[in-house]
């Protein structure tokens, strides 16, 4: 017989009488080795009947039970996570249906007022014939220490990332700052000596340095999720078209034509920052085609994702594609960009559980593909069965 605690008897959930404690058999008979294994398990295990009355438990589950005789009351007494507040109903459904159910990351406060993080698995138990549910078992995994370690590792990684970013920020700001100080000193010397013919040039150079620093700071603010856009629940196609309008003059000056292939019934994204992403990708494509070229923008629904694709005929991508999303990494000239644009783009896309993927075009140039799950979108109009989605094509030269 199992040496584990037995918690009384009574009618089950169907009203059937149960044997008295003196003559009651345990739900499972254990060999001597099985009993030792059961007691030494690091996982807590509680066996209960159809009325959720506790029949047996091993020592690892003792912290949960205290003086309670039913498993639902034991859980209700300590659970501080409102997601699982009705344990009687949740566990009763497992017993009635005969199916198992997991309860992930339950926050539980024990008698010592310690807050524990638990993963629970509730399974139904049947008789020897397997045709009648006699109760259930609750497997308890304490993941508090594991979660605490993951949290500490995440903090360490975040601090390391912050330190690395701070070093790069200092480097990026130091260059224009050195130039500003140099031109200010030259201006002061020119005034002192009366040779002011270059004074205006010194002031212009100093101002350009300050504008450069202001641009870096502005993009850092956007990178830290502080930037906002004027769009709210705007359709993806509408955002593409608006971004093209904003960049139209720059494309015309660079002799770049923009071709759009926009599928109808594209969804919207709530509180979208996609306008900033699309403008940045269009600007990068134009900068990559100094002698002119073509940018093709395509939108389409693919399975459960909204896909936006930017393909240009420019100079292509650097050899190490893994670095292009790093803050301050850029292949442009010093006065052409800060290297924060793509980092900001990826940050925005990931907020919608999406991803942005770079690849080299087969005939030269670059392709950036944005994929956003439809679960992160709104106002999706379903396409009728048997029809083919239409595509609107436009051309800007």
N, C-alpha and C positions, 0 to 999 in steps of 0.2 A: 504494500500500500504506500501511496505517496505520503511523506511526512509533512506536506504543506498544509497550511491552515484551511480548515473547512468552516464555512460561514452559515450554518443552519439550513433549514429546508422550508418548504411551503408549496402552495400550488404554483404551477408554471404559468406562462402568459396565456395558455389555453384553458387554465383552470384545472388542469389535471393534478391530482395529489402527488407529492413527492415522498420518497421513503424518509423515515426519520434519520437523524444524524447518526444514531448508533448503528443502523443497518445499511447506511448509504454507501454505495460503491463510488469510488472516485471516477471521474469521467474517463481517465486513462490509467491503466495499471502500468507501473514502471518497474523495470528490473532494478537491482541495486545500482548498477552502473548508470542506468538511465536517471535514477533519482539524484545521484551525485552530479551528473551533467546538468540536470534541470536546475539544481540549486546554484551551480557555479556559472550559469549563463550571465554574461554581462548585460544582455537585453532583459528588460523586465517582461514577465509573462503573467497574465491574469486570466483564469478560466471562470466563466460565469454561465448561469442557466438562462432559460428563456425569459425569466422575469428580471434579468440583469443582476441577480443576486450573486455575489462573489462565492465561488466554490473553492478555488485554489489560487495561490500565487507563489512566486519564487521570491527570494530575498531582494533581488534587484528591483522588484516592483513595490516593496514595502513602503517607500517614501510617498507613494501615490495614494495608498489606501487608508492609512491612519486608522480611525475607529469606524470607518464606513463599512456597511454590509452590502452595498450595491455599487457597481462600477460607475453608473451614470452619476450618482450623487458624489462619489469620490472625485470624478473629473469636474463636475460643476463647482465643487467647493474651492478648487484651486485654479481653474482656468480663468485667465484675465484677457483672453482673446475673444471679442464679441462674435467672431466668425463662427465659432463652435459653441454657442451658448446653450443650445438645446441638445444635450447629450442623450437624454432618454429617447428622443425621436431618432437621432442619428444612429445610435447603436441598435435600437429596436428595428430599424429598417434593415440592418445587416442580418439580424436574426430571422426576420420575416422573409426576406428575399433569398437568403442563402448565399449572398454574394459578399465578397470582401470589399473593404473601403479603406483608403488611406486618409490620414489627417496630417498634413504637413505643417511643420514649424508652429506647433501649438505652444503658446506662452503659458507656463504654469508656475504658480507661486506655492511652495511647500510650507510646512509648519514653521520652518526657520526663516520664513519670509525671503528665501532665495528665489529668484526668477530663473526658471529653467526653460530651455527650448527643446521640445520633444517632437519626434516623429512617431506617429501611432499607426498601427495596422490592425484593423479589426476583421476577423474571419469567423465564419459560421462553422460550428462543429455539428457533425451528424452522428447517428447511431452506427452500429457495426454494419448494418445493411446499407447505409448511405442514403436511405430514403426518408429520413426524418431529422430535422434540425433539432438538436437537444440544447443548444446554447451557443456560446461563442468564446473566442479567445482574443485578448488584446495584447499585442506585442508593442513594447515601449522602448524606444531608442532615445537616449539622452544625447543630444548633439550640441549641448551648451558649449563644451570646451572646443569642439570643432568649429562652431560658428564664431567663437571668440578669436580663435587663431586666424580664421579667414578674415575677420574684421581687422585684426592687427596687421596682417599681410597687406590688406587693401590700403590701410593708412600709410604703411611704409612705402608702398608703390606710389601712392598719390604724392607723398612728401618728396620722393625721389623725382617724380615728374615735375613737381612744382619747382624744385631746385634747379633741374635742368632747364626748365622754361625761363626761370629768373636769370640764369646765367646768359641765356641767349638774348633775353630782353635787354640786359645790361650792355651786351656787346652791340646790339642793334642801335640802342640809344646813344652809346658812347661815340660812335662814328660821326653822326651829325653834330653832337654836342662839341666835339673837338673842333669841327669846322666853324661852328658859331663863335666859340671863344677866340679862334685864330682871327676871324674877320672882325670881331669887335676890337681886338688888340690893334689890328692894322688900322681900323677907323680912328681909334684914339690917338695912335701915333701920327696919322695924317693930319688930324686936327691940331695936335701939339706942334707939328712942324710947318703947318700952313699949306701943306701939299694935299689939297682936298679934291683933286681931279678924279681920283678913283674912289672917293668916299661913297658915292651912290652905288657903285658896283659892290663894295664891301657890305653895304646894308642889304642889298638884294640877295647876296650869297648867304648872309646870316638869316634872312627871312626864309629862304628856301630850306635851310637846315631846320628851322623851327617848324615849318610846314611838314617836313619829313617826319619829325618827332611826333607831331600831332596826328599824322596818319597812322603811325605805328600804335600809338595809344588808343586811337579810335578802333582799330581792328582788334586790339587786345580786349577791349570792352565787348566787342561783338563775339570774340572767341569765348569769353566767359559767360555767354548766353544773355548778355545785357541788351543786345540789339533788338529792335522791333521793326516790323514792316507794316505797311498800310493795308495788307490783305487779311481778310477774315473769311474762312470757308470759301475761298476762291477756287474755281475749277482749275485743274492743272493746265488745260489748254489756254485758258484766259491768262494765267500767269506767264506762260511761255510767250504769248503774243505781246503782253505788256513789257516783258523783258527785252524782246526784240525791238519794240518801239524806242525804248530808252537807249539801246545800243546802236540804233540805225545810223546815226551820223558817224559814229566811229567806224562802223563797217563800211560805209560809203567812202570815207576818207582813205581807208586801207584797201579799197577795191576788192572787198570781200562780199560775195553774194550769200544770202541765207535762204535755204530751202526748208520749208516746213511740211511735214507729213503728219498731221494730227488726226488721230482716230476719234470719232464721235463717241459719246457716252463715257468719256474719261471722268473719273471722280474728282472730288475736291478734298483738300486736307485741312482739317480744323486748325485755326490759328497758324496758318502756314508761313514759314520763312522761305518758301521755295523761290520767291522772287529774287532774293539775295543770292541764292545758289545758282539760279539760271543766269542772272546777270554776270556773275563771276565766271562761269564756264564759257559764256559767249565772249566775254572780254579776253579770257585766256586764249581762246581759239583765234580771235582776231590778232592778238599779239604774236601768235605762232605762225601767222601768214603775212610776213612783212611785204612780200611781193604780190599779195592778193591770193585769192583762192575761194573755196566754197565750204560753208558750214551747213550740214544737214541735221535738222532736229526732228526726231521722230517720237511720237507718243503712241502707246498701245497698251491694251490689257492682255497680259499673258498669265493664264491660269488664275492664281489668287494674288497677282501683283499688278500694280500700275508701273509701267516702265517708260522712262524718258531717256533718249539716247542722243548724244551730241557727237557728231563725227566731222572732223575737219581734214583739210588736205595740207596741213602745215608741216613744220619741221620735225614733228614727232615728239616722243617722250624720252626722258633720260634712261640710261642703262639700268639703274636701280629703281624699279617702280615702287619698291617698298618705302622709299624715303619721301615720295612726293607729297604725302599728307602730313609730314612732320612740320611743326611750326617753324617758320623762318627759312625753310628749305626752298630755294628758288634757282632756276636756271636763267632768269632774266637779269638784265643789267641793274646795277645798284639803284638807279633812279626810276626803274620801271615797276617795281613791286616790292612788297614786304615779305612775301613768302608765307603769309597767313591765310590767303584766300582759300586754298584747297582744304586746309585744316578746319577752317570755319564751315566749309561746305559739308565735310564728313560729319562734323559735330551736329549740324542741323539735321542731316538725313538720318543719323542714328537715333535722334530724338523720336523719330517715327518708326523705329524698329526696322529701318531700311538700310540699304548699303549702296555705296558708290564704287564702281569698279573701273579702273583705267586699263586700257589695252592699246597696243599698236595696230593701226589700220594696215591691212594687207598691202596696199599700194602707197604707203607712207601717210603720215598724219597720226592723229590720236583719236581715240574713241573713249568717251566717258559714259557709262551706263548707270542710271539711277533706278533702283528697284524699291518700291514702297508697298508693303502688304496692304491689301484692301481693308484689313481689319483696322488699319490706322487712317483710313479714308472715310469720307462721308458723302452722302448724296450720290451713291452709285446707282445708276439706272440700269437694271438688268437687260441684257440683250435677249430678244425673243428667240426661241428655238427655231432652227432652220433658217436663220438670217445671218448675213455676213456683216460685221461692223464696217461702217463707211469711214473713209479717210478723206480729210480735207487737205489739199496741197496748195501752198502759196509760195511765192518767190519774191525775194527782196534783193535788188542789186544796188 
